């Protein structure tokens, strides 16, 4: 086995020793097979030689948070960012209909829709999220993709914020928004805000709101929006796709907690 000399701090003493070449290096992007959460994507932030097991142990940063314990090396596999990038390009440029994606202004799609579809393509992609896509874009030499708010495109040359010319549409009477229990308390006081997105997301489908809410909380709170009244008051609504409605910020006056027994 190929060897190299790496300096580590072992038992509080810095020593030089010949170690086997580690399977992964600092900064490598990998997929970790968790027994509880399935496949999780992360970046190697630390590797430590374990003298007793005679192997390297790896620490990962997952969703920009470093794990506090090492993870089983036998459960870690390389994550192919190049393949991931090519799949996204294929979906956005060539066959968006095969991925059930709705193009807006010809080139842009909701990255939440893209993530949902990608998560079905390979087992190790089941928990793909926006942070993984951002890493892929940052590490790509050709910068084939760009994220703008809640949208992503596969075009070269974008350098500034893109205004999407979505047609204003009359919403259904009721829309639903799934969120965490903690966030729901704030929303019921302060209203729905776009935060780091261009628009507020909601759905006319209760099951879709529940699905989205479960991304944030195992027992999400579902909020019910009086969309027709909000629209009459001047709040603009837009069709995102067949499941999602987009809107300007919505006052708390038009929001209440959904009663699942009603």
C-alpha positions in Angstrom: 0.0 0.0 0.0 1.3 3.5 -0.9 2.5 5.4 2.1 3.2 9.0 3.0 4.3 11.0 6.0 1.6 13.1 7.7 1.9 14.9 11.0 -0.9 14.3 13.5 -1.5 15.2 17.1 -1.9 11.9 19.0 -2.2 11.8 22.7 -1.4 15.5 22.8 2.0 15.0 21.2 2.9 16.0 17.6 4.7 13.0 16.0 6.0 12.0 12.6 5.0 8.6 11.5 4.5 6.6 8.3 0.8 6.2 7.7 -1.2 4.5 4.9 -2.6 7.0 2.4 -6.0 7.9 3.7 -9.0 7.0 1.5 -10.3 10.6 1.7 -8.5 13.9 2.1 -9.5 17.3 3.7 -12.1 19.0 1.5 -13.3 15.8 -0.2 -17.1 15.7 -0.8 -18.5 12.3 0.3 -21.7 10.5 0.9 -22.2 8.9 4.4 -24.7 6.1 4.9 -26.5 6.9 8.2 -28.4 4.0 9.8 -31.1 6.5 10.9 -31.2 9.2 8.2 -30.1 7.3 5.1 -27.5 8.8 2.8 -26.1 12.2 3.9 -23.8 14.4 1.9 -20.9 16.2 3.5 -17.3 17.5 3.3 -14.3 15.9 5.1 -13.1 18.5 7.6 -10.8 16.4 9.7 -9.1 13.0 9.6 -7.5 11.3 12.6 -5.4 8.1 12.7 -6.9 5.6 15.1 -4.1 3.6 16.5 -6.1 0.7 17.9 -8.1 0.1 14.7 -5.2 1.0 12.5 -7.3 3.2 10.2 -8.3 6.7 9.6 -11.4 8.1 11.2 -13.2 11.0 9.4 -15.1 14.0 10.6 -17.6 15.6 8.2 -19.3 19.0 7.8 -22.9 18.3 7.0 -25.2 21.3 6.1 -22.3 23.6 7.1 -22.2 22.1 10.6 -19.3 19.9 11.7 -20.1 16.6 13.2 -18.8 16.3 16.8 -17.8 12.6 16.4 -16.0 10.6 13.8 -18.1 8.6 11.4 -17.7 4.9 10.4 -15.2 4.9 7.5 -17.0 1.8 6.0 -20.1 3.8 5.6 -18.5 6.6 3.6 -18.4 6.6 -0.2 -17.0 9.2 -2.7 -19.6 11.7 -4.0 -19.2 12.4 -7.7 -19.8 16.1 -8.1 -19.1 16.0 -11.8 -21.8 13.4 -12.4 -24.2 15.5 -10.2 -23.4 18.6 -12.3 -24.0 16.8 -15.6 -27.3 15.4 -14.3 -28.5 18.9 -13.4 -27.4 20.3 -16.8 -29.3 17.5 -18.5 -32.4 18.2 -16.5 -32.3 22.0 -17.0 -31.1 22.2 -20.6 -32.4 19.2 -22.4 -35.3 17.3 -20.9 -37.0 19.4 -18.1 -40.2 17.6 -18.8 -38.7 14.2 -17.9 -37.9 15.7 -14.5 -41.3 17.3 -14.1 -39.8 20.8 -14.1 -41.6 24.0 -15.1 -39.4 26.5 -16.8 -40.0 30.2 -16.0 -38.8 32.9 -18.4 -37.5 30.1 -20.5 -34.5 29.2 -18.4 -35.3 29.2 -14.6 -36.8 26.5 -12.4 -37.6 26.4 -8.7 -34.6 24.7 -7.1 -36.9 23.0 -4.6 -38.5 21.2 -7.6 -35.1 20.2 -9.0 -34.0 18.9 -5.6 -37.2 16.8 -5.2 -36.6 15.1 -8.6 -32.9 14.6 -8.1 -33.5 12.9 -4.8 -35.3 10.1 -6.6 -32.6 9.4 -9.1 -30.0 7.6 -6.9 -30.1 6.2 -3.4 -27.2 8.4 -2.2 -29.0 11.5 -3.5 -32.0 10.9 -1.3 -31.1 13.8 1.1 -29.7 16.2 -1.5 -30.3 19.8 -0.5 -29.4 23.3 -1.7 -26.1 23.4 0.1 -24.9 20.5 -2.0 -25.8 22.3 -5.2 -24.0 25.4 -4.0 -20.9 23.4 -3.4 -21.1 21.9 -6.8 -21.4 25.3 -8.4 -18.5 26.7 -6.3 -16.2 23.9 -7.3 -17.1 23.9 -11.0 -14.5 25.5 -13.2 -17.0 26.3 -15.9 -19.8 27.7 -13.6 -22.6 26.1 -15.7 -25.3 27.0 -13.2 -26.5 29.9 -11.2 -28.8 30.3 -8.2 -30.9 33.4 -7.8 -33.2 33.3 -4.8 -35.3 30.2 -5.0 -34.5 29.7 -8.7 -31.7 27.9 -10.6 -30.7 28.1 -14.3 -28.2 26.3 -16.6 -26.9 29.3 -18.5 -23.6 31.0 -18.8 -22.8 34.6 -18.2 -25.3 35.7 -15.6 -23.7 38.2 -13.3 -26.6 40.0 -11.7 -29.9 39.5 -10.0 -32.5 38.4 -12.5 -36.0 39.7 -12.4 -38.6 37.1 -13.4 -41.6 38.4 -15.3 -44.2 36.1 -13.8 -47.8 36.9 -14.6 -50.0 37.9 -11.7 -52.7 35.2 -11.2 -55.9 34.9 -9.1 -55.2 32.4 -6.3 -57.5 29.7 -5.0 -59.6 30.6 -2.0 -57.2 28.8 0.4 -53.5 28.1 0.3 -51.4 26.1 2.8 -47.9 26.7 4.1 -45.9 24.0 6.1 -43.3 25.1 8.6 -41.7 24.2 11.9 -43.6 24.7 15.1 -41.2 27.4 16.2 -41.4 29.4 13.0 -45.2 29.1 12.9 -45.5 31.1 16.2 -43.5 33.9 14.6 -45.4 33.8 11.3 -48.8 34.0 13.1 -47.5 37.3 14.7 -45.4 38.8 11.9 -46.8 37.2 8.7 -45.1 35.2 5.9 -41.9 36.8 4.6 -39.8 35.8 1.6 -36.6 35.8 3.8 -33.7 34.9 1.4 -36.1 34.1 -1.5 -37.9 36.4 -4.0 -41.3 35.1 -3.0 -43.3 33.4 -0.3 -44.1 29.7 -1.2 -47.4 28.0 -0.5 -49.6 25.3 -2.0 -53.2 24.6 -2.8 -52.5 21.0 -1.9 -52.5 20.2 1.8 -50.4 17.1 1.3 -47.7 19.2 -0.4 -47.6 21.7 2.5 -47.3 18.7 4.9 -44.4 17.2 2.9 -42.5 20.6 2.8 -43.2 21.1 6.5 -41.6 17.8 7.4 -38.3 19.0 5.9 -38.2 21.5 8.8 -39.9 19.6 11.6 -41.0 16.0 12.3 -44.3 17.4 13.5 -44.8 20.5 11.3 -47.4 23.2 11.8 -49.6 23.7 8.7 -50.8 27.3 8.2 -53.9 28.2 6.3 -53.9 31.3 4.1 -57.0 33.3 3.1 -55.5 33.8 -0.3 -58.5 35.4 -2.0 -58.8 38.0 0.7 -55.1 38.7 0.6 -55.3 39.1 -3.2 -58.2 41.5 -3.0 -56.1 43.6 -0.5 -53.4 44.0 -3.2 -51.0 41.1 -2.4 -49.8 39.6 -5.7 -49.9 35.9 -6.4 -48.1 33.9 -9.1 -48.3 30.3 -10.4 -45.0 28.6 -9.7 -45.9 25.1 -10.9 -48.7 22.6 -10.6 -48.1 22.3 -6.8 -46.6 25.7 -5.7 -47.9 29.2 -5.6 -45.6 32.2 -5.2 -46.6 35.5 -3.6 -45.5 38.7 -2.1 -45.2 38.8 1.6 -48.5 38.0 3.4 -49.8 39.8 6.5 -50.6 37.8 9.6 -54.2 39.0 9.2 -54.7 36.4 6.5 -53.0 33.5 8.2 -54.2 31.0 10.8 -53.2 27.6 12.0 -54.9 24.8 10.0 -57.3 22.6 12.0 -56.8 19.1 10.8 -60.2 18.2 12.2 -62.1 20.8 10.2 
